[in-house]
Amino acid sequence: MKRVYLFLCLAVVGIAATAQNPSIQWGDDFRLRKGSTDLKVIFADNTGAYLQESHLVMKSYYVVGASLKESGTLVKVDNNLAEIYRNDFNKELKGKEFEQLFAFRDKLFLFASDYRKKDKALTIFASTVDKNSGELNGEWKEVTTFQLNERNDDVDFKLDYNVDSTKMLIVSSIEGKEKNEYQILELDEQLKSTTKPLSIQNEFERKKYQLEDVLYTSNRNVILVGRIYEYEEGKKKKDKFLDFTNYNIRIYDEKGKQKAEINTGINGKWLTNTKIVQEKNKDLILAAFYSNAKKGKTIDGLLVQRINSSDGKVVSTSDKKINNSLLSGDQDNDDNDDDKDESKEDRKKREELKKLQEEGEGFSKYMQFRKIFYTADNGLVIIAERYDHYITSTQSYTEGHNNMPGQWRTTTYSVFLSGDLMMCKIDASGNIGWLQIVPKKQREEMPGATASSIVSPSLSTGAYYFQNLGRPYYSGFAALQTKGNIQMLFNDNPKNIAVTQAGQKAKSIHTFTKSDCFLVNIDELSGKVTRKVFFSNTEIPTAMPRLGAIVGNDMYLVGKAIKAFSKSRVAVGKITIK
């Protein structure tokens, strides 16, 4: 019997459609191999969808242990989402290390690396994959080589696209040098470089600069978004720590020369989070939250700038104070205190919202931008999420037996907190049309280290941009755009079905196998929020709404049930907008 399994993607552009009701096609669940760490959809065509299954394998052995690397398998499913084939490429790699599968235009590529210790060089290879058989469709091509001259040199690199996905990129950085240096290599569908590698340097000490994002525009300009840190004194005189001070956003031309630096100092205020996007052949959009104090606990304002992508000049600026007083009310009830048909629950919701609006308190500094959508009236809908991640540990004691001493055991957990959603409409003039909050409290814990923290000695994941963290799995949300509406999907406590606005109390969810996946619709014009249950996770592999891929007009979906001592259960499905 077939059942519904779903997952969606946050990190891609929404689907444009003429209606708002999604339809679901799904397949039966199947099992991943033991030790698999992840499964994601990477490509789709008229014959089916292609998935990368990641897993850890032994790399080399030592006297006291062994090192691990992450490998991968290509899995293809047909249009009914039934498995056709799988290939782990062990024969094809022949000593090379699997890096990742990557889709570009209508082709699928396998990227691998080879480190030559004698030459201190790391070479990246690639080959096309025959989508019909899952086997390599030709010889390996050498794409680029990184020379590691110093003992502590490591390579960070990431496969990426330019802003309109017409170019394939390899963005890299050599770790170990005193200064930051980044290289961008542009490739075509034949794996040939189309321009000379672009090299960018800055003057910041490496420890004090953290790359957060890279945008490669259609006219080959590059925008680097970095976070600047400075050493601060700790509680003790000898204690020092790096503390975030401000953002640094610069635009470079196709030769790596700096063209402009975007001013992030807003009259002495402090940016807490920022995001830059560009729609095809249009201006850059910079959105930033700021606080009036360096270590402020709340967000006091929202900055939105339109920036010319060619010369970096600011076209327009909107600097707005934001707090709860801007929250949009219930369009059905408004302030009608004399409505005799109003239920006690509706009255309570309205009164709580009114109290928040009157107090005008600020929003949490942990708000992070997630999506920016362009609207038909030349406005923007900005979506942010309250998010925090920290490491904690617990200790347990086991008594000894047969004259043996007892033992203390420490377990470390990664904790992911995904909270309230903030949605805001900015019109073409830069004014705030509406502002909404949908309360939620998702908590996801993972014992031990994540798979992404185990890397090859020749590679590292030091900067945010180069990190590819798969967690959290089940918390977070997905967003897509349909005609005149924004739709969001997330796993939540079933008791939160009526929670649609600020002032309401959301019950927390941490056991996601008992959650419902909700569909929340926001009207772009009015900001009105409606909510309904999309499906339940109680009897299926739990959906992962934050992760996934939108390909064409379909959203490909994955649900996963993790088993500690056996193979994990997985299902693949897709959502289409009709």
Wavefront OBJ file of the C-alpha trace (Angstrom):
o trace
v 0.000 0.000 0.000
v 1.384 3.420 -0.978
v 1.658 6.203 1.552
v 2.608 9.894 1.495
v 6.223 10.904 2.208
v 7.428 14.458 1.765
v 10.325 16.884 2.013
v 10.861 20.345 0.560
v 13.659 22.804 -0.091
v 14.228 26.215 1.415
v 17.329 27.178 -0.486
v 15.860 27.470 -3.965
v 13.496 29.781 -5.824
v 9.766 29.201 -5.468
v 7.477 27.833 -8.173
v 5.425 30.236 -10.256
v 1.981 28.816 -10.912
v -1.595 29.800 -11.585
v -3.169 28.099 -8.568
v -2.272 27.411 -4.966
v -3.336 23.827 -4.273
v -0.447 21.364 -4.336
v -1.010 17.789 -5.466
v 1.111 14.924 -4.193
v 2.581 11.909 -5.942
v 4.514 9.415 -3.844
v 6.240 6.071 -3.927
v 6.689 3.200 -1.505
v 9.465 3.444 1.056
v 12.788 1.656 0.589
v 15.836 1.119 2.780
v 19.149 2.945 2.739
v 22.331 1.010 3.282
v 23.515 0.804 6.892
v 25.593 3.830 7.851
v 24.005 6.206 5.357
v 24.009 9.798 6.571
v 21.872 11.657 4.060
v 19.710 11.439 0.946
v 18.922 14.373 -1.331
v 17.408 14.933 -4.750
v 19.934 16.502 -7.125
v 18.275 16.352 -10.551
v 15.133 15.337 -12.423
v 14.069 14.879 -16.048
v 11.143 13.337 -17.919
v 12.324 9.823 -17.001
v 12.567 10.270 -13.233
v 14.608 11.770 -10.395
v 18.251 11.305 -9.340
v 19.321 11.176 -5.704
v 22.650 11.205 -3.875
v 22.912 8.863 -0.902
v 25.830 9.815 1.367
v 27.611 7.429 3.726
v 30.847 7.133 5.679
v 33.563 4.690 4.582
v 37.018 3.767 5.878
v 39.836 5.705 4.215
v 43.075 4.561 5.864
v 44.158 2.583 8.930
v 46.533 3.508 11.722
v 47.981 1.600 14.663
v 45.246 2.827 17.003
v 42.377 3.448 14.633
v 41.178 4.519 11.212
v 40.117 7.674 9.412
v 36.763 8.108 7.697
v 35.646 9.915 4.572
v 32.209 10.574 3.145
v 31.320 8.721 -0.029
v 28.161 8.585 -2.089
v 25.823 6.535 -4.233
v 23.652 7.603 -7.163
v 20.064 6.359 -6.927
v 17.522 6.838 -9.723
v 13.761 6.516 -9.325
v 11.209 6.515 -12.151
v 8.165 8.776 -12.533
v 6.287 6.499 -10.132
v 9.181 7.027 -7.663
v 10.219 3.364 -7.740
v 13.955 2.610 -7.699
v 15.524 1.858 -11.115
v 19.231 1.547 -10.255
v 21.974 2.522 -7.816
v 25.719 2.893 -8.337
v 28.415 3.596 -5.714
v 31.156 4.283 -8.347
v 33.738 2.217 -6.442
v 35.153 0.757 -9.669
v 35.136 4.069 -11.509
v 36.867 6.017 -8.749
v 39.913 3.703 -8.537
v 41.637 5.485 -5.665
v 40.085 8.881 -6.154
v 37.894 10.276 -3.406
v 34.217 10.867 -4.050
v 33.282 14.532 -3.629
v 29.736 14.958 -4.925
v 27.255 14.572 -7.747
v 26.336 17.859 -9.405
v 23.637 18.723 -11.947
v 24.114 21.452 -14.554
v 21.624 22.164 -17.318
v 20.592 18.726 -18.630
v 23.766 16.921 -17.527
v 24.854 15.092 -14.405
v 28.483 15.137 -13.254
v 30.526 13.201 -10.718
v 33.308 15.192 -9.036
v 36.223 13.464 -7.301
v 39.584 14.492 -5.838
v 43.096 13.079 -5.678
v 45.736 14.333 -3.237
v 49.378 13.753 -4.236
v 51.419 13.955 -1.065
v 54.725 14.101 -2.938
v 53.651 17.156 -4.927
v 51.507 18.644 -2.143
v 48.739 19.097 -4.696
v 45.014 18.403 -4.611
v 43.476 17.810 -8.052
v 39.762 17.945 -8.802
v 38.449 15.621 -11.516
v 35.003 15.326 -13.066
v 33.173 13.062 -15.481
v 29.694 13.017 -16.978
v 27.267 10.338 -15.798
v 25.072 8.354 -18.192
v 21.631 9.015 -16.750
v 20.159 5.886 -18.338
v 22.618 3.468 -16.718
v 24.124 5.437 -13.835
v 27.666 4.717 -15.083
v 30.347 7.195 -16.103
v 29.948 8.358 -19.679
v 33.596 8.994 -20.502
v 37.072 9.521 -19.101
v 37.970 11.635 -16.091
v 38.801 15.244 -16.906
v 41.174 17.256 -14.756
v 39.258 20.392 -13.772
v 41.662 22.246 -11.485
v 44.601 21.712 -9.127
v 45.272 23.372 -5.781
v 48.897 23.730 -4.743
v 49.414 23.346 -0.995
v 52.803 24.933 -0.288
v 52.788 25.220 3.484
v 52.468 22.456 6.041
v 49.178 23.783 7.415
v 47.561 24.494 4.054
v 44.118 23.028 3.502
v 41.556 23.592 0.751
v 37.990 24.771 1.176
v 36.033 24.471 -2.052
v 32.405 24.435 -3.067
v 30.546 23.668 -6.298
v 28.016 26.415 -6.945
v 26.029 28.311 -9.587
v 25.900 31.959 -10.595
v 22.742 33.898 -9.707
v 20.698 32.640 -12.694
v 22.232 29.108 -12.784
v 23.651 29.603 -16.300
v 27.238 29.033 -15.110
v 28.861 26.293 -13.038
v 31.414 27.493 -10.471
v 34.155 26.147 -8.241
v 34.719 28.607 -5.383
v 37.827 27.848 -3.327
v 40.120 29.146 -0.619
v 43.474 27.944 0.707
v 43.376 27.673 4.489
v 46.587 28.283 6.429
v 47.634 31.569 4.851
v 47.689 34.719 6.952
v 45.382 36.618 4.576
v 42.167 35.591 2.851
v 42.386 34.608 -0.807
v 39.484 33.255 -2.856
v 39.408 31.840 -6.362
v 36.411 31.411 -8.632
v 36.590 29.120 -11.668
v 33.759 29.248 -14.214
v 32.976 26.036 -16.149
v 30.728 25.183 -19.090
v 28.815 21.948 -19.700
v 31.964 20.425 -21.289
v 33.864 20.981 -18.023
v 36.063 23.577 -19.706
v 36.913 26.891 -18.063
v 35.254 29.764 -19.910
v 37.401 32.544 -18.395
v 40.635 32.880 -16.485
v 40.259 31.952 -12.810
v 39.209 34.996 -10.825
v 41.317 35.660 -7.716
v 40.201 37.921 -4.852
v 42.182 38.983 -1.786
v 41.394 41.171 1.197
v 43.417 42.701 3.995
v 41.724 41.026 6.985
v 43.439 38.511 9.239
v 42.047 35.087 8.496
v 40.797 34.457 12.018
v 38.968 37.788 12.014
v 37.127 37.302 8.698
v 34.470 34.687 8.037
v 33.006 34.300 4.542
v 29.239 33.981 4.734
v 28.066 34.171 1.124
v 29.280 34.520 -2.484
v 27.175 35.871 -5.366
v 28.426 35.596 -8.950
v 26.284 37.859 -11.108
v 25.317 37.445 -14.761
v 27.842 40.174 -15.744
v 30.634 38.310 -13.888
v 30.773 40.646 -10.932
v 31.363 38.961 -7.568
v 29.851 39.950 -4.231
v 31.529 38.665 -1.081
v 29.585 38.869 2.172
v 31.826 38.479 5.217
v 31.576 38.803 8.982
v 34.334 40.753 10.766
v 35.480 39.772 14.261
v 37.760 41.443 16.801
v 39.384 40.132 19.961
v 37.655 41.117 23.205
v 38.796 40.729 26.791
v 37.209 37.866 28.694
v 36.228 37.673 32.344
v 39.837 36.949 33.249
v 42.673 39.222 32.081
v 44.340 36.493 30.018
v 41.101 35.371 28.399
v 40.424 36.683 24.901
v 37.732 35.734 22.453
v 36.685 36.730 18.945
v 33.505 38.800 18.966
v 31.450 39.724 15.899
v 31.646 43.453 15.091
v 30.174 44.145 11.649
v 29.496 42.887 8.130
v 31.795 43.563 5.191
v 30.155 43.481 1.733
v 32.264 44.172 -1.341
v 31.721 44.015 -5.109
v 34.563 42.901 -7.405
v 34.858 42.979 -11.192
v 35.708 39.996 -13.421
v 39.443 40.627 -12.892
v 39.146 40.508 -9.096
v 39.499 44.265 -8.612
v 37.315 45.848 -5.951
v 34.649 48.107 -7.481
v 32.637 49.104 -4.446
v 32.100 48.472 -0.755
v 28.549 48.607 0.520
v 28.232 50.722 3.651
v 27.015 48.520 6.489
v 27.398 51.173 9.180
v 23.880 52.567 9.582
v 24.373 55.655 11.716
v 26.223 53.730 14.402
v 23.751 50.832 14.478
v 24.801 47.182 14.416
v 23.784 44.710 11.738
v 22.844 41.359 13.278
v 21.974 39.410 10.134
v 21.969 40.137 6.397
v 21.090 38.534 3.064
v 21.746 39.559 -0.562
v 19.869 38.222 -3.600
v 19.640 39.137 -7.270
v 16.865 38.398 -9.695
v 17.930 37.846 -13.303
v 19.043 41.103 -14.962
v 17.787 43.178 -12.016
v 19.243 45.043 -9.043
v 20.804 43.433 -6.022
v 18.578 43.381 -2.951
v 20.230 43.696 0.451
v 18.103 43.033 3.517
v 19.510 43.470 7.022
v 18.276 43.443 10.606
v 19.995 45.866 12.961
v 20.139 46.645 16.660
v 20.662 50.022 18.306
v 23.285 48.509 20.630
v 26.273 46.300 19.830
v 25.145 43.578 22.209
v 21.454 44.340 21.995
v 19.046 41.501 22.698
v 16.436 42.635 20.193
v 16.132 43.681 16.552
v 15.267 47.368 16.337
v 15.069 47.925 12.596
v 15.019 46.536 9.055
v 17.206 47.906 6.255
v 16.389 47.134 2.613
v 18.605 48.473 -0.173
v 18.392 48.116 -3.951
v 21.916 48.171 -5.381
v 23.093 48.443 -8.991
v 24.928 45.169 -9.660
v 27.295 46.788 -12.192
v 28.769 49.671 -10.202
v 27.648 48.896 -6.647
v 25.828 52.197 -6.224
v 22.809 52.226 -3.950
v 19.628 52.869 -5.963
v 17.274 53.180 -2.996
v 17.323 52.680 0.764
v 14.529 51.841 3.160
v 15.409 52.047 6.856
v 12.451 51.167 9.055
v 12.083 50.678 12.778
v 10.281 47.412 13.449
v 8.586 46.067 16.554
v 5.318 44.429 17.538
v 3.342 47.626 16.938
v 3.632 46.917 13.185
v 1.999 43.511 13.451
v -0.971 43.050 11.149
v -4.233 42.250 12.913
v -6.799 39.573 12.167
v -8.507 40.735 8.970
v -11.733 39.014 9.955
v -12.069 40.393 13.486
v -10.092 43.654 13.333
v -11.049 45.683 16.455
v -14.739 44.837 16.498
v -15.299 44.447 20.231
v -19.078 44.303 19.736
v -19.040 41.208 17.510
v -21.548 38.954 19.320
v -20.607 35.961 17.169
v -16.950 36.156 18.205
v -15.872 33.078 20.160
v -13.955 33.266 23.432
v -10.886 31.855 21.680
v -11.019 34.480 18.907
v -11.506 37.271 21.447
v -8.502 36.026 23.435
v -6.338 35.950 20.289
v -7.406 39.468 19.349
v -6.758 40.871 22.822
v -3.297 39.278 23.036
v -2.352 40.700 19.631
v -3.639 44.155 20.628
v -1.546 44.053 23.809
v 1.595 43.213 21.821
v 0.910 46.023 19.362
v 0.461 48.555 22.163
v 3.640 47.488 23.981
v 5.668 47.594 20.765
v 8.427 45.263 22.016
v 11.296 44.332 19.684
v 11.964 40.991 17.999
v 14.670 38.503 18.975
v 18.231 39.108 17.749
v 18.298 35.432 16.727
v 16.088 36.160 13.701
v 17.812 35.061 10.479
v 16.787 35.771 6.891
v 15.686 32.655 5.035
v 13.905 33.732 1.820
v 13.236 36.854 -0.240
v 10.498 36.685 -2.889
v 9.789 39.248 -5.622
v 6.124 40.177 -6.040
v 4.163 41.221 -9.153
v 3.833 44.831 -7.878
v 7.658 45.263 -7.672
v 7.633 44.662 -3.947
v 9.348 42.068 -1.772
v 8.167 39.485 0.718
v 10.883 38.755 3.261
v 10.790 35.639 5.449
v 12.981 35.258 8.534
v 13.161 32.582 11.228
v 14.299 32.635 14.816
v 17.173 30.147 14.957
v 19.846 29.085 17.420
v 22.319 26.207 17.563
v 24.466 25.196 20.513
v 26.372 22.241 21.960
v 25.506 20.742 25.347
v 26.493 17.617 27.240
v 25.188 15.301 29.948
v 26.987 12.894 32.274
v 25.921 9.477 33.540
v 27.554 7.082 35.997
v 27.722 3.294 35.697
v 28.574 1.309 38.827
v 31.494 -1.098 38.672
v 31.283 -4.881 39.131
v 33.692 -7.582 40.329
v 35.969 -5.087 42.103
v 36.154 -2.902 38.990
v 35.669 0.856 39.442
v 32.621 2.627 38.122
v 32.731 4.817 35.012
v 31.456 8.270 34.106
v 30.216 8.728 30.550
v 29.760 12.108 28.858
v 27.356 12.461 25.952
v 27.506 15.555 23.762
v 24.457 16.844 21.916
v 23.981 19.291 19.079
v 20.780 21.236 19.782
v 18.923 23.045 16.993
v 16.185 25.517 17.951
v 13.962 26.697 15.093
v 11.414 29.206 16.307
v 8.961 31.882 15.190
v 8.569 32.847 11.533
v 8.485 36.525 10.573
v 6.968 37.583 7.219
v 7.145 41.173 5.976
v 5.936 42.898 2.783
v 8.056 45.790 1.452
v 6.326 47.736 -1.330
v 8.032 49.377 -4.333
v 8.462 52.627 -2.359
v 10.220 50.882 0.518
v 7.313 51.062 2.955
v 6.218 48.156 5.136
v 2.849 46.969 3.847
v 2.278 44.296 6.480
v 4.206 42.307 9.067
v 3.157 38.913 10.438
v 4.498 36.424 12.971
v 3.646 32.707 12.994
v 4.778 31.269 16.358
v 6.506 27.878 16.423
v 8.897 26.042 18.783
v 10.879 23.235 17.139
v 13.709 21.534 19.018
v 15.932 18.915 17.411
v 18.800 17.141 19.164
v 21.581 15.018 17.730
v 24.008 13.043 19.925
v 27.705 13.102 19.034
v 29.394 14.761 16.064
v 27.711 15.333 12.726
v 28.887 13.469 9.637
v 29.914 16.760 8.038
v 32.492 17.342 10.779
v 34.478 14.288 9.650
v 36.530 15.408 6.664
v 39.571 14.437 4.649
v 42.942 15.742 5.957
v 43.351 17.620 2.666
v 40.004 19.370 3.008
v 38.345 21.420 5.708
v 35.089 23.243 6.301
v 36.182 26.263 8.276
v 34.026 29.041 6.819
v 30.265 29.272 6.841
v 30.063 29.483 3.059
v 31.962 26.234 2.624
v 30.028 24.307 5.248
v 27.414 21.862 4.033
v 25.590 20.922 7.200
v 22.690 18.534 6.735
v 21.139 19.238 10.116
v 18.614 20.012 11.309
v 16.649 17.347 9.457
v 13.078 17.704 10.641
v 12.802 21.245 12.010
v 12.938 24.455 10.000
v 10.571 25.058 7.091
v 10.204 25.184 3.298
v 8.796 28.089 1.296
v 7.494 28.353 -2.259
v 5.772 31.081 -4.216
v 2.580 30.552 -6.183
v 0.516 33.203 -7.948
v -0.130 35.922 -5.353
v 0.713 33.695 -2.394
v 3.615 32.366 -0.348
v 3.219 28.835 0.980
v 5.281 27.385 3.811
v 5.481 23.816 5.075
v 6.854 22.697 8.435
v 6.507 19.930 11.001
v 4.729 21.011 14.182
v 2.781 19.901 17.211
v -0.729 18.826 16.056
v -2.236 21.059 18.769
v -0.908 24.174 17.014
v -3.354 24.002 14.122
v -5.003 27.311 15.136
v -1.727 29.171 15.797
v -1.444 31.781 13.028
v -0.385 35.085 14.608
v 1.711 36.788 17.275
v 0.416 36.601 20.834
v -0.678 32.972 20.547
v 1.187 30.317 22.504
v 2.743 27.564 20.382
v 3.320 24.170 21.985
v 6.835 22.831 21.407
v 7.666 19.838 19.216
v 10.760 17.657 19.568
v 9.410 14.178 18.779
v 8.903 14.694 15.067
v 7.598 11.177 14.472
v 4.436 12.393 16.241
v 4.180 15.682 14.332
v 1.903 16.931 11.567
v 3.234 18.728 8.509
v 1.289 21.982 8.125
v 0.679 24.083 5.024
v 0.628 27.807 5.867
v -0.532 30.235 3.178
v 0.259 33.982 3.206
v -1.559 36.315 0.834
v 1.064 38.620 -0.711
v -1.306 41.587 -0.958
v -2.967 41.554 2.473
v -0.606 39.408 4.558
v -3.510 37.255 5.718
v -2.382 33.880 7.108
v -4.298 30.611 6.872
v -3.174 27.206 8.073
v -4.174 23.592 7.526
v -2.790 20.087 8.058
v -1.072 18.779 4.935
v -0.292 15.266 6.231
v 0.720 13.383 9.383
v 4.174 11.949 10.168
v 2.886 9.366 12.645
v 2.997 6.291 10.398
v 5.544 7.268 7.730
v 9.265 8.084 7.520
v 9.340 11.584 8.964
v 9.326 14.438 6.433
v 12.286 16.839 6.230
v 10.726 20.137 5.096
v 13.958 22.173 5.242
v 15.965 20.019 2.839
v 15.496 19.109 -0.777
v 15.274 20.444 -4.311
v 12.875 22.209 -6.633
v 13.391 21.059 -10.214
v 11.270 22.655 -12.912
v 7.683 22.817 -11.701
v 8.060 19.988 -9.198
v 9.294 19.811 -5.635
v 11.005 16.509 -4.912
v 10.475 15.135 -1.463
v 12.132 12.809 1.032
v 11.007 11.344 4.341
v 13.453 9.473 6.557
v 13.172 7.214 9.606
v 16.568 6.793 11.289
v 17.301 3.382 12.808
v 20.226 3.086 15.213
v 21.072 -0.570 14.589
v 19.537 -1.294 11.204
v 18.966 0.253 7.805
v 17.061 3.522 7.738
v 13.700 3.686 5.978
v 13.330 6.312 3.267
v 10.616 7.387 0.865
v 10.666 9.762 -2.094
v 7.783 11.796 -3.423
v 7.051 15.008 -5.255
v 4.640 17.919 -5.055
v 3.309 19.614 -8.168
v 1.330 22.832 -8.383
v -1.674 22.584 -10.688
l 1 2 3 4 5 6 7 8 9 10 11 12 13 14 15 16 17 18 19 20 21 22 23 24 25 26 27 28 29 30 31 32 33 34 35 36 37 38 39 40 41 42 43 44 45 46 47 48 49 50 51 52 53 54 55 56 57 58 59 60 61 62 63 64 65 66 67 68 69 70 71 72 73 74 75 76 77 78 79 80 81 82 83 84 85 86 87 88 89 90 91 92 93 94 95 96 97 98 99 100 101 102 103 104 105 106 107 108 109 110 111 112 113 114 115 116 117 118 119 120 121 122 123 124 125 126 127 128 129 130 131 132 133 134 135 136 137 138 139 140 141 142 143 144 145 146 147 148 149 150 151 152 153 154 155 156 157 158 159 160 161 162 163 164 165 166 167 168 169 170 171 172 173 174 175 176 177 178 179 180 181 182 183 184 185 186 187 188 189 190 191 192 193 194 195 196 197 198 199 200 201 202 203 204 205 206 207 208 209 210 211 212 213 214 215 216 217 218 219 220 221 222 223 224 225 226 227 228 229 230 231 232 233 234 235 236 237 238 239 240 241 242 243 244 245 246 247 248 249 250 251 252 253 254 255 256 257 258 259 260 261 262 263 264 265 266 267 268 269 270 271 272 273 274 275 276 277 278 279 280 281 282 283 284 285 286 287 288 289 290 291 292 293 294 295 296 297 298 299 300 301 302 303 304 305 306 307 308 309 310 311 312 313 314 315 316 317 318 319 320 321 322 323 324 325 326 327 328 329 330 331 332 333 334 335 336 337 338 339 340 341 342 343 344 345 346 347 348 349 350 351 352 353 354 355 356 357 358 359 360 361 362 363 364 365 366 367 368 369 370 371 372 373 374 375 376 377 378 379 380 381 382 383 384 385 386 387 388 389 390 391 392 393 394 395 396 397 398 399 400 401 402 403 404 405 406 407 408 409 410 411 412 413 414 415 416 417 418 419 420 421 422 423 424 425 426 427 428 429 430 431 432 433 434 435 436 437 438 439 440 441 442 443 444 445 446 447 448 449 450 451 452 453 454 455 456 457 458 459 460 461 462 463 464 465 466 467 468 469 470 471 472 473 474 475 476 477 478 479 480 481 482 483 484 485 486 487 488 489 490 491 492 493 494 495 496 497 498 499 500 501 502 503 504 505 506 507 508 509 510 511 512 513 514 515 516 517 518 519 520 521 522 523 524 525 526 527 528 529 530 531 532 533 534 535 536 537 538 539 540 541 542 543 544 545 546 547 548 549 550 551 552 553 554 555 556 557 558 559 560 561 562 563 564 565 566 567 568 569 570 571 572 573 574 575 576 577 578
